[in-house]
Amino acid sequence: MTDLDTFRQETRAWLEDNCPQSMRSPFKSDKDACWGGRNFQFQSEDQRLWLERMAEKGWTAPDWPTEYGGGGLSREEHKVLLEEMARIQARPPLNSFGVWMIGPAILKFGSEALKQQHLPPIVRGEIRWCQGYSEPGAGSDLAGLQAKAEDKGDHFIVNGQKIWTSYADKADWMFALVRTNPDVKKQEGISLVLFDMETPGVSTRPIKLISGDSPFCETFLDNVRVEKDQVVGDIDKGWTIAKYLLTHERSMISGFGGTAAGQKTLAEIAVDAVGLEDGKLADPLLRADIAAWAIDSIGHELTSERAKDEAKAGQGVGNVSAMLKLAGTELNKRRYELLVAAFGSEGLLWEGDDRPAGALPQQWLRTKGNSIEGGTSEVQLNIIAKNILGLG
């Protein structure tokens, strides 16, 4: 028996003993997820217990170093953990922009003080983060941002506006790009700063989307004090860090095209909607389309795994994240098109507790934003053409 086999046995036994039964079922909606943070209201004692137990193991950030609260797992051990969680349909214990985006940036570029301050609370789910990147005049051209940070000695005073700030009205801290030097090339005068959302001068306003939800916000920064020890990396060198963080964001978004642990597969949902005939999905055309989607989804998953292995080996994800993001968002849109097709007219019911497909119309509309957020599909195609295919 190899060390990895032993780890699998121990992990399986630990999950059986520690994952509550109510946390071993598919999400009914995204609202079932645990986001953590100072003001998060747990939906049940089991949800709280599951987060606490996984955080104590460091398994909310399994491959982070143990000195910062992570699990210290190797790439192979991390994959085993995910496989064993999927085996019992265990829900992710924590959804976190801290784990997915700003945490890796702090690990790579942050000072030791920043790591000690921010990483352990991220692992424990105590702080919820939001991302202050886009502005009304700086979306795809992110380097054109105008939020200004004025140097006041030991701190900055920041003024400006951010937009499409996911969950800013629920977040505890923000990681934001600000202009610290207006007199140089636009990419060279940007810094990445961190600040508490309760800092005087920070205000948010939700933006209602076509889906009816309001996960995005406008964020206004009016004479906000940001301490210089909350700058990630060097002042005026934030563009490099921003691009690194974007590779993690795009990799995260690319995962929307698959099936998360604890969720029903597309085929299982289609069977619920259409039924079986001779042991097969009753609708042959839908069956063929789902099979084609599943093949593409497996290819995307394997490519993502290879990219993660290369990153773990020190090669980084880099421009490949653009390819993964483009493919993953298109897969997610196709997935929801197929779900709408499976439920037919019943899947279009917008309101009411008796909707067979639940919030499917809202979720279908939401997928349209996947090809915009994290960099539009057009931007990803440009990156792929120039930096992967070498098409000048």
Stockholm file with secondary structure:
# STOCKHOLM 1.0

chainA/1-392         MTDLDTFRQETRAWLEDNCPQSMRSPFKSDKDACWGGRNFQFQSEDQRLWLERMAEKGWTAPDWPTEYGGGGLSREEHKVLLEEMARIQARPPLNSFGVWMIGPAILKFGSEALKQQHLPPIVRGEIRWCQGYSEPGAGSDLAGLQAKAEDKGDHFIVNGQKIWTSYADKADWMFALVRTNPDVKKQEGISLVLFDMETPGVSTRPIKLISGDSPFCETFLDNVRVEKDQVVGDIDKGWTIAKYLLTHERSMISGFGGTAAGQKTLAEIAVDAVGLEDGKLADPLLRADIAAWAIDSIGHELTSERAKDEAKAGQGVGNVSAMLKLAGTELNKRRYELLVAAFGSEGLLWEGDDRPAGALPQQWLRTKGNSIEGGTSEVQLNIIAKNILGLG
#=GR chainA/1-392 SS CCHHHHHHHHHHHHHHHHSCGGGSSCCSSGGGSCCCSTTCCCSSHHHHHHHHHHHHHTTTSTTSCGGGTCCCCCHHHHHHHHHHHHHTTCCCSCCCHIIIIIHHHHHHHSCHHHHHHHHHHHHTTCCCEEEECCBTTBSSSGGGCCCEEEECSSEEEEEEEECSCTTTTTCSEEEEEEESCTTSCGGGSEEEEEEETTSTTEEEEEECCTTSCCCEEEEEEEEEEEEGGGEESSTTBHHHHHHHHHHHHHHHHHGGGSCCTTSCCHHHHHHHHHCEETTEESCHHHHHHHHHHHHHHHHHHHHHHHHHHHHHTTSCCTTHHHHHHHHHHHHHHHHHHHHHHHHGGGGGCCSCTTCTTTTHHHHHHHHGGGGTTTSCHHHHHHHIIIIISCCC
#=GC SS_cons         CCHHHHHHHHHHHHHHHHSCGGGSSCCSSGGGSCCCSTTCCCSSHHHHHHHHHHHHHTTTSTTSCGGGTCCCCCHHHHHHHHHHHHHTTCCCSCCCHIIIIIHHHHHHHSCHHHHHHHHHHHHTTCCCEEEECCBTTBSSSGGGCCCEEEECSSEEEEEEEECSCTTTTTCSEEEEEEESCTTSCGGGSEEEEEEETTSTTEEEEEECCTTSCCCEEEEEEEEEEEEGGGEESSTTBHHHHHHHHHHHHHHHHHGGGSCCTTSCCHHHHHHHHHCEETTEESCHHHHHHHHHHHHHHHHHHHHHHHHHHHHHTTSCCTTHHHHHHHHHHHHHHHHHHHHHHHHGGGGGCCSCTTCTTTTHHHHHHHHGGGGTTTSCHHHHHHHIIIIISCCC
//
